Amino acid sequence: MKFIISLLVIAGFIFSCGNSSEENQNQSQTNDSSIVFGDVNYGFPELIAPAKEQAIHWGVLEDLFSEVKKVNGSNYQELRNHSELLKEYSDSLFKNIPDTLNTKPINSRLLALKTRSELLFQVAHQASIDSSKVQNTVEELNVSVKNLIIHLNEKFQKDNIDFQRKEDEDTELKKQQRYKDSIKNLELQDKKV
């Protein structure tokens, strides 16, 4: 008899826990559409002109930036959809890096971005929603995109400085060569006289 009573108490406890979790899920689903994640006013740095040109040729990069901007200010359902696209875009970016951008700093920023987008995908597709965890993941994604933009700009600025330095060196070598040639010409003229 005690066995049957304890069995009924355990069964009642299990069913009551099951009902409350269903109620919690229903409540969380109704609240999902009212919660907005990210920072609508988050300002990403602008790409400099050469980086913008490269982004146009590397089309997935523009798509990724567009999706990241859409993540900020989206509700839970929109976030789920955007996280799927972000995961695909970041994976594609990491696999198809143009030769001009295939450097260690950019590779590491792309890997960080890929990791952050996969974490956002995981957090957005969990059965229970932890809004603070989702918010933190979105903020970390924003930071990784910001770091990528900064390193892309630095790469092109460095390339421009290196190009300018090379141009200056070439100009200086030409001046020195002209000077040497003029001295030789003067020496030849002195010998003729």
C-alpha positions in Angstrom: 0.0 0.0 0.0 2.8 2.4 0.9 4.4 1.6 -2.4 1.3 2.5 -4.4 0.9 5.8 -2.5 4.5 6.8 -3.0 4.2 5.8 -6.7 1.1 8.0 -7.1 2.9 10.9 -5.3 5.9 10.6 -7.7 3.6 10.4 -10.7 1.6 13.4 -9.5 4.9 15.3 -9.0 6.1 14.5 -12.5 2.9 15.5 -14.2 2.7 18.8 -12.2 6.3 19.6 -13.2 5.5 18.8 -16.8 2.5 21.1 -16.8 4.4 24.0 -15.3 7.2 23.7 -17.9 4.6 23.8 -20.7 3.0 26.9 -19.1 6.5 28.5 -18.8 7.2 27.7 -22.5 3.8 29.2 -23.5 4.6 32.3 -21.4 8.1 32.7 -22.8 6.8 32.3 -26.4 4.3 35.1 -25.9 7.1 37.3 -24.4 9.6 36.4 -27.1 8.1 38.9 -29.6 8.3 41.8 -27.2 12.0 41.3 -26.2 14.4 43.2 -28.5 18.0 42.1 -28.6 21.1 44.0 -29.5 21.6 47.7 -29.7 19.6 49.4 -32.5 22.0 52.4 -32.4 25.2 50.4 -32.3 27.7 52.1 -34.6 30.0 50.0 -36.6 33.1 51.7 -38.0 33.0 52.6 -41.7 35.1 50.8 -44.2 37.7 53.0 -46.0 37.4 53.3 -49.7 39.8 50.4 -50.7 38.2 48.1 -48.1 34.7 49.0 -49.5 35.9 48.1 -53.0 37.3 44.8 -51.7 34.0 44.1 -49.9 32.1 44.6 -53.2 34.3 41.9 -54.8 33.9 39.7 -51.7 30.0 39.9 -51.8 29.4 37.7 -48.8 31.0 40.3 -46.6 28.4 42.9 -47.5 25.7 40.3 -46.8 27.2 39.5 -43.4 27.4 43.2 -42.4 23.7 43.7 -43.5 22.6 40.7 -41.4 24.6 41.8 -38.3 22.8 45.2 -38.5 19.5 43.4 -38.7 20.3 41.4 -35.6 20.5 44.5 -33.6 16.9 45.4 -32.7 15.3 42.1 -33.7 13.0 40.0 -31.6 13.6 36.4 -30.8 12.1 34.9 -33.9 13.9 37.3 -36.2 17.1 36.7 -34.3 16.7 32.9 -35.0 16.4 33.6 -38.7 19.2 36.1 -38.8 21.5 33.8 -36.8 21.1 31.0 -39.4 22.1 33.4 -42.2 25.0 34.8 -40.1 26.3 31.3 -39.5 26.2 30.5 -43.2 27.8 33.8 -44.2 30.6 33.7 -41.7 31.4 30.1 -42.7 31.6 31.1 -46.3 33.8 34.1 -45.5 36.2 32.0 -43.5 36.5 29.4 -46.3 36.8 31.9 -49.2 39.3 34.6 -48.1 40.7 36.6 -51.1 44.5 36.4 -51.5 44.9 40.1 -50.7 43.3 39.7 -47.3 44.7 36.3 -46.4 46.7 37.5 -43.4 47.0 36.2 -39.9 45.2 39.1 -38.2 42.3 39.0 -40.6 42.1 35.2 -40.5 41.9 35.3 -36.7 39.2 38.0 -36.8 37.2 35.9 -39.3 37.6 32.8 -37.0 36.4 34.8 -34.1 33.4 36.1 -36.1 32.6 32.5 -37.2 32.7 31.3 -33.6 30.5 34.2 -32.4 27.9 33.6 -35.1 27.8 29.9 -34.3 27.4 30.7 -30.6 24.6 33.1 -31.5 23.0 30.3 -33.5 23.2 27.9 -30.6 21.8 30.3 -28.1 19.0 31.4 -30.4 18.0 27.8 -31.0 17.9 26.5 -27.4 14.6 25.2 -26.0 14.6 27.7 -23.2 15.4 31.4 -23.7 18.0 33.1 -21.5 17.5 36.7 -22.7 20.7 37.9 -20.9 22.8 35.2 -22.5 21.3 36.1 -26.0 22.0 39.8 -25.4 25.6 39.1 -24.3 26.1 36.9 -27.4 24.7 39.6 -29.7 27.0 42.2 -28.1 30.0 39.9 -28.5 29.1 39.4 -32.2 29.0 43.2 -32.6 32.5 43.5 -31.1 33.9 40.8 -33.4 32.4 42.5 -36.5 33.8 45.8 -35.3 37.3 44.2 -34.8 37.1 42.7 -38.3 36.2 46.1 -39.8 39.1 47.7 -37.9 41.6 45.1 -39.1 40.4 45.4 -42.7 40.9 49.1 -42.6 44.3 48.7 -41.0 45.3 46.2 -43.7 44.5 48.6 -46.5 46.0 51.6 -44.7 49.2 49.6 -44.2 49.2 48.5 -47.8 48.7 52.2 -48.9 51.6 53.3 -46.6 53.8 50.5 -48.0 52.9 51.4 -51.6 53.7 55.1 -50.9 57.0 54.2 -49.3 57.9 52.1 -52.3 57.0 54.9 -54.6 59.1 57.4 -52.6 62.1 55.0 -52.6 61.8 54.5 -56.4 61.6 58.3 -56.9 64.6 58.8 -54.7 66.6 56.1 -56.5 65.7 57.8 -59.8 66.9 61.1 -58.5 70.2 59.5 -57.3 70.7 57.8 -60.7 70.1 61.1 -62.5 72.6 62.8 -60.2 75.2 60.1 -60.9 74.5 60.3 -64.6 74.9 64.0 -64.6 78.2 63.7 -62.7 79.4 61.1 -65.2 78.4 63.4 -68.1 80.3 66.3 -66.5 83.4 64.1 -66.0 83.2 63.0 -69.6 82.9 66.6 -70.8 86.0 67.5 -68.6 88.0 64.7 -70.2 87.1 65.8 -73.7 88.2 69.4 -73.0 
